[in-house]
Amino acid sequence: EGATASHEGANPLCGDRITLQLRVLGGKVDGVGFTGRGCAISQASASLLTDEIKGKPLDHAAGMAPKDVLDLLGIDISPARMKCAMLSYDTLQKTLADLSAPVAALAAAREASA
């Protein structure tokens, strides 16, 4: 509720889907949640990732790397299942881009009027 940014990610190869919502207050991930359907790996990855970034500075979420998500999962992921494991990471990156787009637009507008 009250999401600052939201993005839906999908893996067309297998049908996995998640929608990730972020609420950012004071430079921190104040709230985060996801809804989705798909294989256990994609859903576990989303759950672990949201737990990892909740309450943390936005820079922490933005600084996460694919390896961090794989470390959170704690199991070996076969190449065929890598897209499943990375769906939450890819969706987070797009959500963060959606979040920063209005900030960049506002900064450009301020610069143009100066």
C-alpha positions as CSV (number, residue, x, y, z in Angstrom):
1,E,0.0,0.0,0.0
2,G,1.3,3.5,-0.9
3,A,4.0,2.2,-3.2
4,T,6.4,4.8,-4.5
5,A,7.3,2.6,-7.5
6,S,6.1,-0.7,-8.9
7,H,7.1,-2.9,-11.8
8,E,6.0,-6.2,-13.2
9,G,8.6,-8.7,-14.4
10,A,8.1,-11.9,-16.3
11,N,10.0,-14.8,-17.7
12,P,8.3,-15.6,-21.0
13,L,10.2,-18.9,-21.3
14,C,8.5,-20.5,-18.3
15,G,5.6,-18.1,-17.4
16,D,7.0,-16.9,-14.1
17,R,5.7,-13.4,-13.1
18,I,6.2,-11.1,-10.2
19,T,5.1,-7.6,-9.4
20,L,7.4,-5.8,-7.1
21,Q,6.3,-2.7,-5.1
22,L,8.6,-0.3,-3.2
23,R,7.8,2.4,-0.8
24,V,10.7,4.7,-0.2
25,L,10.8,7.3,2.6
26,G,13.8,9.3,3.7
27,G,16.1,7.4,1.4
28,K,15.2,4.0,2.8
29,V,13.1,1.1,1.6
30,D,10.3,1.7,4.1
31,G,8.1,-1.0,2.6
32,V,8.5,-3.7,-0.1
33,G,6.3,-6.5,-1.3
34,F,5.7,-8.7,-4.2
35,T,2.9,-10.8,-5.7
36,G,3.6,-13.5,-8.2
37,R,3.2,-16.9,-9.6
38,G,5.7,-19.3,-10.9
39,C,8.3,-21.9,-9.9
40,A,9.6,-22.2,-6.4
41,I,12.9,-20.7,-7.3
42,S,11.5,-17.5,-8.7
43,Q,9.1,-17.0,-5.7
44,A,11.8,-17.9,-3.1
45,S,14.2,-15.4,-4.8
46,A,11.6,-12.7,-4.6
47,S,10.8,-13.4,-1.0
48,L,14.4,-13.5,0.1
49,L,15.3,-10.3,-1.9
50,T,12.4,-8.3,-0.4
51,D,13.4,-9.4,3.1
52,E,17.0,-8.4,2.4
53,I,16.2,-4.8,1.2
54,K,13.3,-3.9,3.6
55,G,14.4,-1.1,6.0
56,K,17.7,-0.7,4.3
57,P,19.0,2.5,2.5
58,L,18.0,2.7,-1.1
59,D,21.7,2.6,-2.0
60,H,21.8,-0.9,-0.5
61,A,19.0,-2.1,-2.8
62,A,20.6,-0.4,-5.8
63,G,24.0,-1.9,-5.0
64,M,22.8,-5.5,-5.0
65,A,24.4,-7.7,-7.6
66,P,23.1,-11.0,-9.2
67,K,25.6,-12.9,-7.0
68,D,24.0,-11.4,-3.9
69,V,20.6,-12.9,-4.9
70,L,22.2,-16.3,-5.6
71,D,23.9,-16.1,-2.2
72,L,20.6,-15.4,-0.6
73,L,19.1,-18.5,-2.2
74,G,22.0,-20.6,-0.8
75,I,21.7,-23.4,-3.4
76,D,23.3,-24.1,-6.7
77,I,21.2,-22.9,-9.6
78,S,21.6,-24.7,-13.0
79,P,22.0,-22.5,-16.1
80,A,18.5,-23.5,-17.2
81,R,17.0,-22.1,-14.0
82,M,19.1,-18.9,-13.8
83,K,16.4,-16.7,-15.4
84,C,14.0,-18.0,-12.7
85,A,16.4,-17.0,-9.9
86,M,17.2,-13.6,-11.5
87,L,13.6,-12.5,-12.1
88,S,13.3,-10.7,-8.8
89,Y,16.7,-9.0,-9.3
90,D,15.8,-7.9,-12.8
91,T,12.4,-6.6,-11.6
92,L,14.1,-4.7,-8.7
93,Q,16.5,-3.0,-11.1
94,K,13.5,-1.9,-13.3
95,T,11.6,-0.7,-10.3
96,L,14.6,1.4,-9.2
97,A,14.9,2.8,-12.7
98,D,11.2,3.7,-12.6
99,L,11.8,5.4,-9.2
100,S,14.8,7.4,-10.4
101,A,13.2,8.5,-13.7
102,P,10.9,11.2,-12.0
103,V,13.9,12.3,-9.9
104,A,16.0,12.7,-13.0
105,A,13.2,14.5,-14.8
106,L,12.7,16.9,-11.9
107,A,16.4,17.7,-11.8
108,A,16.5,18.3,-15.5
109,A,13.5,20.7,-15.3
110,R,15.2,22.6,-12.4
111,E,18.4,22.9,-14.4
112,A,16.5,24.1,-17.5
113,S,14.7,26.8,-15.6
114,A,17.9,28.1,-13.8
